[in-house]
């Protein structure tokens, strides 16, 4: 009887060891892929974008002077294809949102239409209310001129104030809709003239 139990235990241990080794290999490959940022060049503009890892996605939501999504349950890494679909639809959404807001002048609409290609993008995948959202952090290339030591591919850009040079938007992957286009606040006037 003992002779039958020992081979069975040894066989089960070998299968368990193999299974654990296999799962560790898969986990390591996922962890390595999720922790690396993936740079990509956007097709329609000379502008650039980066898809952030889960770790960096958390930090991109810590904006100083604009609201970002709350109640984030977890993070995920969007694919280049998902980002490309978002970008296909963004221009129309962006310009339509100016039509709805009367406080923006026609001059501002024209300005943004001309200069939108000068914005860099940082993409983060988040889960909010069981929905997959891509949060996009936009910043104007002037930021890189003013802060040349900033490595925007590795670090989220989270300045205080800046007005129209910085904004963010949420894209619901399943509904294929944008929500919450929010610009940074303008720098407050500290002194009256």
MOGI-V966428 format. One record per residue. N is the residue number from 0. NEAR is the number of other ideal C-beta (glycine too) atoms within 8 Angstrom. Layout:
n=N near=NEAR
n=N near=NEAR
This chain:
n=0 near=4
n=1 near=5
n=2 near=6
n=3 near=7
n=4 near=8
n=5 near=8
n=6 near=8
n=7 near=8
n=8 near=8
n=9 near=8
n=10 near=8
n=11 near=8
n=12 near=8
n=13 near=8
n=14 near=8
n=15 near=8
n=16 near=8
n=17 near=8
n=18 near=8
n=19 near=8
n=20 near=8
n=21 near=8
n=22 near=8
n=23 near=8
n=24 near=8
n=25 near=8
n=26 near=8
n=27 near=8
n=28 near=8
n=29 near=8
n=30 near=8
n=31 near=8
n=32 near=8
n=33 near=10
n=34 near=8
n=35 near=7
n=36 near=10
n=37 near=8
n=38 near=9
n=39 near=10
n=40 near=6
n=41 near=10
n=42 near=6
n=43 near=5
n=44 near=7
n=45 near=3
n=46 near=11
n=47 near=9
n=48 near=13
n=49 near=13
n=50 near=12
n=51 near=13
n=52 near=10
n=53 near=12
n=54 near=8
n=55 near=13
n=56 near=15
n=57 near=9
n=58 near=10
n=59 near=15
n=60 near=12
n=61 near=9
n=62 near=12
n=63 near=9
n=64 near=9
n=65 near=12
n=66 near=5
n=67 near=10
n=68 near=11
n=69 near=5
n=70 near=6
n=71 near=10
n=72 near=7
n=73 near=6
n=74 near=11
n=75 near=9
n=76 near=13
n=77 near=10
n=78 near=6
n=79 near=8
n=80 near=6
n=81 near=10
n=82 near=14
n=83 near=9
n=84 near=9
n=85 near=12
n=86 near=10
n=87 near=6
n=88 near=11
n=89 near=12
n=90 near=7
n=91 near=7
n=92 near=11
n=93 near=11
n=94 near=11
n=95 near=8
n=96 near=9
n=97 near=11
n=98 near=6
n=99 near=5
n=100 near=7
n=101 near=3
n=102 near=3
n=103 near=7
n=104 near=5
n=105 near=5
n=106 near=6
n=107 near=10
n=108 near=11
n=109 near=8
n=110 near=9
n=111 near=12
n=112 near=8
n=113 near=6
n=114 near=9
n=115 near=10
n=116 near=8
n=117 near=8
n=118 near=11
n=119 near=14
n=120 near=12
n=121 near=14
n=122 near=15
n=123 near=14
n=124 near=14
n=125 near=15
n=126 near=12
n=127 near=10
n=128 near=5
n=129 near=4
n=130 near=10
n=131 near=10
n=132 near=13
n=133 near=15
n=134 near=17
n=135 near=14
n=136 near=15
n=137 near=11
n=138 near=12
n=139 near=12
n=140 near=9
n=141 near=8
n=142 near=16
n=143 near=10
n=144 near=7
n=145 near=6
n=146 near=7
n=147 near=6
n=148 near=4
n=149 near=9
n=150 near=6
n=151 near=12
n=152 near=6
n=153 near=6
n=154 near=8
n=155 near=10
n=156 near=12
n=157 near=9
n=158 near=11
n=159 near=6
n=160 near=11
n=161 near=12
n=162 near=10
n=163 near=10
n=164 near=9
n=165 near=16
n=166 near=10
n=167 near=14
n=168 near=14
n=169 near=12
n=170 near=15
n=171 near=12
n=172 near=11
n=173 near=6
n=174 near=6
n=175 near=8
n=176 near=6
n=177 near=11
n=178 near=8
n=179 near=9
n=180 near=11
n=181 near=8
n=182 near=9
n=183 near=15
n=184 near=9
n=185 near=7
n=186 near=7
n=187 near=6
n=188 near=5
n=189 near=3
n=190 near=4
n=191 near=3
n=192 near=2
